[in-house]
Amino acid sequence: MNSKIWALLTLLWVGASSVSQLYAEPINYSEDLPIEIELPSLKEETPEEEEATPQAPPTLSEEELTAKFKDLLEGIITKRNAYMLDANVEGLKSLYNTSIKTGLYAFENEEIKSEYLHKWADKQGVTFQDIHSTLHMRKVRDRGDGLYGMTCNISTEFSYSYNDDPDNITHFRLGTSHYIHLKEHGENYLIVKEWYTDPFADSLDITEEKSAEMKSYIADHKAPEYTPDERTQNAIDYAHKYCGIGDGEYLFKYNKNYLNCNPRGGDCANFASQILHEGGKFKKNNTWNYTNDGTKAWVNAQALKNYLVNSGRGSCIAKGSYKEVYKAAYQLRPGDIVAYEKKGRITHVSTVTGLDSKGYPLVTCHNTDRLLVPYDLGWSNKSITFHLIDVHY
């Protein structure tokens, strides 16, 4: 064989072996083997492979997920407030997936609340002018299949005016901690689950024949001329600052120097005691003290009410159902205490920190955080016994 032809065949054999090793597949070397072999360029194939492979949508970071659902949830809550203000039940229902049990339950809870607010307004002779919420998103989790779980704090401000004095607006706030599930539904998201401690759980139950009498008495009342002394004003300021829904930097914050007793069953007495001591400058003693977790008289609603009355630091103005005490309640002034008895036991206490344009007492407290809320709102059920305590500053 010609030496040149042998050299060429040797070169082709070595090149073919290299290709075989590159792809790990056998190549059929025949007599018709082409003389020129083009090795594929890996750099040229890369873009073609990227175009052929569908790319998964980018995963949102934790901050991006939180920001996205903060905006979405704020939009839903804004609509819910508007529907509640207008008593628009169908609009309210449109925000929930009522085809599943948890979604239906969440809707029915809000429907009852809306009905209750309007019933209370009718009893009071007022009209709600606005409902506005501020939301702080704590955490969002993607649970897959278009379902997202989130926890958040919501501060909701309600504005009302008396029907015979529409230009005089009273504002109050309610703070709640929520656990919510939103599920993708077409281009929108619907609420499929929601849990929170409802501030209106002990709902209003006043007979219609009594409502007209109450409404008339409240409408005819006039706010007293009242200026708090220094100790009382300090107590008011402390309450408004650390109620959990205070202004600015104090929104969604308690005083860190005290234990938050909400996980242990409620922080209402602990906060009322703080108001009396930190603001009102009442001195601690062996019975009423905050050491470690606080004494029983400091942190327990029943024990605090009994301590105030038995120690002489307070006295009872009136005791009874709402219809039995609502007239006497106009004697309450900022710094005083309202205790709420249910089934024979004091389960909650709140501190009066203001009066509305008719002199109706407004309270501030923890548990479901309240700032300047009408004292009976959410507590006017006929099974509730009120204890009105005049605190002696």
Phi, psi and omega per residue, in radians:
M1 nan 2.468 3.109
N2 -1.006 2.333 -3.075
S3 -1.073 -0.549 -3.139
K4 -1.214 -0.709 3.137
I5 -1.155 -0.726 3.111
W6 -1.052 -0.710 3.125
A7 -1.116 -0.698 -3.129
L8 -1.164 -0.747 3.138
L9 -1.119 -0.636 3.095
T10 -1.100 -0.736 3.126
L11 -1.103 -0.742 3.127
L12 -1.124 -0.658 3.127
W13 -1.112 -0.773 3.128
V14 -1.121 -0.719 3.126
G15 -1.131 -0.725 3.127
A16 -1.137 -0.637 3.106
S17 -1.112 -0.638 3.114
S18 -1.122 -0.758 3.111
V19 -1.103 -0.727 3.128
S20 -1.048 -0.728 3.125
Q21 -1.192 -0.613 -3.112
L22 -1.126 -0.734 -3.056
Y23 -1.793 -0.116 3.120
A24 0.990 0.591 3.084
E25 -2.255 2.484 3.123
P26 -1.215 2.508 3.107
I27 -1.984 2.375 3.138
N28 -1.435 1.876 3.121
Y29 -1.575 1.930 -3.126
S30 -2.040 3.063 3.131
E31 -1.174 -0.364 -3.133
D32 -1.586 0.281 -3.124
L33 -0.994 2.205 -3.125
P34 -1.143 2.658 -3.114
I35 -1.321 -0.630 -3.124
E36 -1.769 2.228 3.088
I37 -2.054 2.196 3.104
E38 -1.751 1.984 3.087
L39 -1.318 2.328 -3.126
P40 -1.162 2.513 3.098
S41 -1.576 2.055 3.127
L42 -1.124 -0.567 3.138
K43 -1.159 -0.554 3.140
E44 -1.343 -0.492 -3.102
E45 -1.380 -0.479 -3.036
T46 -0.970 -0.876 3.136
P47 -1.087 -0.632 -3.133
E48 -1.121 -0.684 3.130
E49 -1.188 -0.663 3.133
E50 -1.134 -0.669 -3.133
E51 -1.226 -0.558 -3.080
A52 -1.370 -0.399 -3.087
T53 -1.670 2.044 3.126
P54 -1.122 2.403 -3.117
Q55 -1.614 2.369 3.094
A56 -1.232 2.507 3.122
P57 -1.056 2.494 -3.103
P58 -1.099 2.453 3.108
T59 -1.406 2.317 -3.140
L60 -1.281 2.486 3.045
S61 -1.230 2.932 -3.133
E62 -1.045 -0.708 3.137
E63 -1.159 -0.728 -3.139
E64 -1.153 -0.701 3.117
L65 -1.110 -0.760 3.125
T66 -1.105 -0.779 -3.141
A67 -1.106 -0.743 -3.132
K68 -1.057 -0.858 -3.051
F69 -1.410 -0.317 2.979
K70 -1.116 -0.812 3.117
D71 -1.109 -0.777 -3.139
L72 -1.083 -0.818 -3.093
L73 -1.203 -0.651 3.076
E74 -1.030 -0.715 3.104
G75 -1.096 -0.735 3.126
I76 -1.147 -0.772 -3.130
I77 -1.146 -0.651 3.097
T78 -1.083 -0.775 3.096
K79 -1.118 -0.742 -3.125
R80 -1.064 -0.748 3.111
N81 -1.066 -0.742 -3.128
A82 -1.132 -0.750 3.120
Y83 -1.142 -0.655 3.120
M84 -1.160 -0.731 3.132
L85 -1.056 -0.684 -3.103
D86 -1.599 0.040 -3.074
A87 0.961 0.692 -3.128
N88 -1.590 1.592 -3.050
V89 -1.176 -0.712 -3.126
E90 -1.161 -0.694 3.069
G91 -1.082 -0.744 3.114
L92 -1.061 -0.741 -3.110
K93 -1.127 -0.528 -3.091
S94 -1.169 -0.225 -3.121
L95 -1.547 -0.076 -3.030
Y96 -2.143 2.639 2.943
N97 -1.576 1.630 -3.066
T98 -1.476 0.054 3.101
S99 -1.387 -0.206 3.063
I100 -2.015 2.696 -2.980
K101 -1.045 -0.803 -3.083
T102 -1.182 -0.628 3.100
G103 -1.186 -0.718 3.113
L104 -1.115 -0.745 3.136
Y105 -1.082 -0.756 3.139
A106 -1.094 -0.729 3.101
F107 -1.110 -0.817 -3.096
E108 -1.074 -0.602 3.094
N109 -1.091 -0.767 3.133
E110 -1.231 -0.582 3.091
E111 -1.094 -0.771 3.112
I112 -1.111 -0.725 3.137
K113 -1.097 -0.756 3.130
S114 -1.069 -0.770 3.116
E115 -1.088 -0.713 -3.139
Y116 -1.109 -0.802 -3.132
L117 -1.025 -0.739 -3.136
H118 -1.249 -0.571 3.080
K119 -1.193 -0.731 3.089
W120 -1.105 -0.735 3.135
A121 -1.062 -0.676 3.122
D122 -1.164 -0.740 3.082
K123 -1.055 -0.691 -3.048
Q124 -1.427 -0.311 -3.071
G125 1.308 0.618 -3.130
V126 -2.186 2.924 3.026
T127 -2.225 2.278 3.054
F128 -1.286 2.238 -3.111
Q129 -1.648 -0.567 -3.060
D130 -2.802 2.648 2.999
I131 -2.362 2.117 -3.071
H132 -2.361 2.370 -3.080
S133 -2.049 2.516 2.991
T134 -2.008 2.273 -2.991
L135 -2.060 2.395 3.011
H136 -2.121 1.917 -3.124
M137 -1.392 2.213 3.139
R138 -1.642 -0.800 -3.084
K139 -2.737 2.518 3.077
V140 -2.268 2.382 3.104
R141 -2.229 2.309 3.032
D142 -1.454 1.939 -3.096
R143 -1.685 0.118 3.068
G144 1.501 2.732 3.086
D145 1.027 0.634 3.073
G146 1.343 0.195 -3.124
L147 -1.839 2.321 -3.131
Y148 -2.294 2.305 3.087
G149 -1.861 2.495 -3.102
M150 -2.606 2.647 3.004
T151 -2.093 2.494 -3.098
C152 -2.764 2.818 2.990
N153 -1.857 2.423 3.122
I154 -2.257 2.203 3.010
S155 -1.858 2.098 -3.084
T156 -2.020 2.167 3.123
E157 -1.755 2.228 3.089
F158 -1.875 2.463 3.101
S159 -2.181 2.283 3.111
Y160 -2.425 2.801 3.037
S161 -2.465 2.644 3.088
Y162 -1.259 2.524 -3.042
N163 -1.102 -0.457 3.108
D164 -1.638 0.084 3.126
D165 -2.612 1.118 -2.965
P166 -1.154 -0.330 -3.091
D167 -1.505 -0.175 -3.119
N168 -1.703 1.752 -2.997
I169 -1.672 2.350 3.016
T170 -1.898 2.353 3.136
H171 -2.025 2.411 3.003
F172 -2.483 2.797 -3.089
R173 -2.231 2.587 3.024
L174 -2.187 2.353 3.114
G175 -1.988 2.287 -3.119
T176 -2.379 2.621 3.079
S177 -1.887 2.202 -2.976
H178 -2.050 2.569 2.935
Y179 -2.116 2.015 -2.971
I180 -2.264 2.482 2.955
H181 -1.986 2.216 3.021
L182 -1.944 2.408 -3.130
K183 -2.140 2.339 3.126
E184 -1.087 2.310 -3.117
H185 -2.473 1.635 -3.040
G186 1.152 -2.180 3.127
E187 -1.599 -0.012 -3.090
N188 -2.067 3.083 3.012
Y189 -2.127 2.428 3.119
L190 -2.042 2.633 3.067
I191 -1.343 2.144 3.112
V192 -1.946 -0.214 3.076
K193 -2.798 2.459 3.048
E194 -2.679 2.312 3.057
W195 -2.284 2.357 2.965
Y196 -2.856 2.778 3.099
T197 -1.314 1.921 -3.042
D198 -1.327 2.097 3.130
P199 -1.195 -0.192 3.128
F200 -1.883 0.423 -3.053
A201 -1.057 -0.668 3.106
D202 -1.588 1.452 -2.862
S203 -1.298 2.839 -3.103
L204 -1.190 2.375 3.113
D205 -2.593 1.363 3.129
I206 -2.022 2.278 -3.088
T207 -1.119 2.556 -3.041
E208 -1.059 -0.647 -3.105
E209 -1.174 -0.444 3.102
K210 -1.459 -0.453 -3.061
S211 -1.072 -0.699 -3.130
A212 -1.102 -0.711 3.128
E213 -1.150 -0.777 3.116
M214 -1.086 -0.801 -3.120
K215 -1.034 -0.730 -3.140
S216 -1.139 -0.758 -3.126
Y217 -1.125 -0.765 -3.128
I218 -1.131 -0.751 -3.108
A219 -1.114 -0.577 -3.102
D220 -1.424 -0.153 -3.070
H221 -1.397 2.639 3.104
K222 -2.146 2.491 3.138
A223 -1.161 2.411 -3.141
P224 -1.335 2.758 2.984
E225 -1.410 2.047 -3.007
Y226 -2.539 2.311 3.035
T227 -2.259 2.069 -3.111
P228 -1.202 2.592 3.049
D229 -1.328 3.122 -3.016
E230 -1.099 -0.790 -3.128
R231 -1.086 -0.760 -3.138
T232 -1.151 -0.709 3.124
Q233 -1.109 -0.668 3.088
N234 -1.120 -0.670 3.095
A235 -1.127 -0.737 3.099
I236 -1.061 -0.825 -3.108
D237 -1.072 -0.738 3.128
Y238 -1.098 -0.792 -3.122
A239 -1.036 -0.790 -3.101
H240 -1.225 -0.505 -3.117
K241 -1.300 -0.747 -2.989
Y242 -1.959 0.370 -3.125
C243 -1.288 -0.157 -3.134
G244 1.760 -0.310 3.096
I245 -2.322 0.704 3.106
G246 -1.298 -3.132 -3.077
D247 -1.417 2.691 2.990
G248 0.999 -2.192 -3.063
E249 -1.175 -0.199 -3.109
Y250 -1.656 0.074 3.087
L251 -1.183 2.226 -3.140
F252 1.114 0.557 3.134
K253 -2.340 2.442 3.005
Y254 -1.807 3.047 3.037
N255 -1.296 2.041 -3.064
K256 -1.211 -0.196 3.127
N257 -1.338 -0.112 -3.127
Y258 -2.172 2.577 3.076
L259 -1.155 2.392 3.006
N260 -1.460 1.928 -3.053
C261 -1.549 0.061 -3.129
N262 -0.980 -0.771 3.115
P263 -1.123 -0.287 -3.124
R264 -1.692 0.100 3.087
G265 2.193 -0.182 3.089
G266 2.605 2.516 -3.090
D267 -1.981 0.203 -3.015
C268 -1.139 -0.818 -3.108
A269 -1.221 -0.697 3.093
N270 -0.993 -0.775 -3.120
F271 -1.235 -0.725 3.095
A272 -1.056 -0.676 3.098
S273 -1.156 -0.700 3.078
Q274 -1.042 -0.761 -3.140
I275 -1.036 -0.770 -3.124
L276 -1.158 -0.706 -3.078
H277 -1.468 -0.988 -3.070
E278 -1.181 -0.720 -3.125
G279 -1.579 -0.938 -3.066
G280 -1.406 -0.151 3.082
K281 1.101 0.522 2.984
F282 -1.237 2.348 -3.092
K283 -1.396 2.503 3.062
K284 -1.264 2.805 3.040
N285 -2.604 -3.024 -3.071
N286 -1.112 -0.564 -3.107
T287 -1.448 -0.765 -3.069
W288 -1.999 1.759 -3.000
N289 -2.700 2.728 3.032
Y290 -2.042 1.670 3.049
T291 -2.209 2.193 -3.026
N292 1.047 -1.793 -3.111
D293 -1.720 0.001 3.139
G294 1.641 2.558 3.074
T295 -1.296 2.930 -3.113
K296 -1.046 -0.715 -3.135
A297 -1.152 -0.372 -3.140
W298 -1.460 -0.694 -2.960
V299 -1.912 -0.166 -3.086
N300 -1.868 2.266 -3.044
A301 -1.065 -0.843 3.139
Q302 -1.079 -0.791 -3.098
A303 -1.174 -0.642 3.121
L304 -1.158 -0.776 3.126
K305 -1.072 -0.789 3.134
N306 -1.118 -0.705 3.136
Y307 -1.082 -0.798 -3.111
L308 -1.048 -0.780 -3.094
V309 -1.279 -0.776 -3.073
N310 -1.294 -0.447 -3.124
S311 -1.474 -0.214 -3.084
G312 1.525 -0.002 3.095
R313 -1.366 -0.159 3.087
G314 -2.688 2.879 3.093
S315 -2.497 2.642 -3.051
C316 -1.458 2.146 3.074
I317 -1.406 -0.799 -3.112
A318 -2.813 2.731 3.104
K319 -2.501 2.343 3.105
G320 2.727 -3.032 3.096
S321 -1.202 2.993 -3.109
Y322 -1.000 -0.815 -3.101
K323 -1.153 -0.332 3.121
E324 -1.553 -0.329 -3.052
V325 -2.098 -0.124 -2.976
Y326 -1.109 -0.490 3.078
K327 -1.298 -0.735 3.135
A328 -1.170 -0.412 -3.103
A329 -1.079 -0.385 3.115
Y330 -1.219 -0.146 3.045
Q331 -1.429 -0.273 -3.136
L332 -1.168 2.529 3.103
R333 -2.305 2.799 3.088
P334 -0.888 2.398 -3.062
G335 1.749 -0.348 3.115
D336 -1.342 2.952 -3.056
I337 -2.095 2.444 2.960
V338 -1.987 2.169 3.085
A339 -1.924 2.496 -3.041
Y340 -2.063 2.078 -3.111
E341 -1.791 2.321 3.127
K342 -2.366 2.173 -3.130
K343 0.971 0.734 3.028
G344 1.461 0.113 -3.116
R345 -2.416 2.451 3.064
I346 -1.224 2.066 -3.110
T347 -1.900 -0.173 -3.083
H348 -2.766 2.571 3.004
V349 -2.352 2.583 3.073
S350 -2.468 2.792 -3.085
T351 -1.911 2.284 3.057
V352 -1.234 2.196 3.133
T353 -2.250 0.139 3.107
G354 -3.043 2.989 3.073
L355 -2.297 2.494 3.100
D356 -1.484 -2.971 -2.998
S357 -1.164 -0.253 3.064
K358 -1.817 0.052 -3.105
G359 1.488 0.223 3.141
Y360 -1.280 2.273 -3.060
P361 -1.148 2.370 3.111
L362 -2.043 2.318 -3.024
V363 -2.013 2.740 3.100
T364 -2.262 2.398 -3.072
C365 -2.867 3.071 2.992
H366 -1.823 -2.997 -2.955
N367 1.590 -1.820 2.773
T368 -1.429 2.029 -2.983
D369 -1.141 2.318 -3.123
R370 -2.253 2.451 3.079
L371 -2.277 1.932 3.086
L372 0.990 0.828 -3.131
V373 -1.664 2.395 3.036
P374 -0.847 2.290 -2.900
Y375 -1.053 -0.451 -3.091
D376 -1.694 -0.093 -3.057
L377 -1.140 2.026 -3.077
G378 1.562 -0.018 -3.104
W379 -2.274 0.244 -3.047
S380 -1.548 0.196 3.061
N381 -1.012 2.476 -3.064
K382 -1.123 -0.257 3.127
S383 -1.499 -0.076 -3.123
I384 -1.562 2.317 3.019
T385 -1.862 2.212 -3.135
F386 -1.641 2.434 2.980
H387 -2.059 1.990 -3.131
L388 -1.708 2.001 -3.009
I389 -1.951 2.080 3.019
D390 -1.422 1.998 3.129
V391 -1.565 2.289 -3.050
H392 -1.612 1.637 3.140
Y393 -1.361 nan nan
